[in-house]
Every structure is written in structure tokens, then in C-alpha cells.
């Protein structure tokens, strides 16, 4: 059994990865406000959310096809971006 204590560098890396995952999720969930604006007659531009969804899709694909193992934090952090980005872009035309 390996009971070695993580190094400072490993702890910083883990914290940074966890924080980045949370920040990414918060960023994509913030599209909810823009979706509401779209439905209330104050549409936002569809360009940024559309390209954000493409970016998120590419990161999900990257995390899924990594040769050694799937990168679940990358997949989990970016999957909502596909959904919320597309919904925001599409609903900008519905007002």
C-alpha cells in the first residue's frame, strides 16, 4: 500500500483542476440569464454562445478520446457548455 503524502505541487494541481472545473460550470450555467433575456424580448447576440458551444464540444471530444484514459473533469466541465451555448444561441431568434 502506498500511503505517501501528496506533494505541494500535486495539491496545487488538484486544487487548480477542481477550481477550474467549477469555474467552467459556473460560466456555462450563467447562460441561463441570457436565455431568460431571449424569452423576455431582449435577445442577446447568438454568435458568442454558438462558438462557446463549439468550443465546449471540442473539449468534450478531446476529453473523451484521450488515448490513456478519459479526462472526466474536462468532459464534465464542458458538457453543459454544449447544451447552454446552443440553447442560448437558438433562443436568441425566438422573441
Phi, psi and omega in degrees: 000141183252107181251033181289140177285136179298146178285166179300320180296320179293321178294318178296318180297315179296315179298314180298317179297316179295316181295319179295322178297314179296316180298320180294317178298316179298319179301314182288324178291341177291347175294341180304318179299320180289325177296317178299317178300320178299317182285341181262015174087012177239068188294145175265166177293137179280349189296305184298311179296327178297312180288333173295322179293323176295315178301314180298318178300316179297321178292323177296316178299314178304312181295329183282323187261009177306134187294323184279315176192157179296142179262084186299320177301320178293317180297309183297319182293328187258342181302316178300332179296327177296310184294303185294324178296313179294316180298318179297314180297315183292316183289347177293343178266354183252096179206000000 
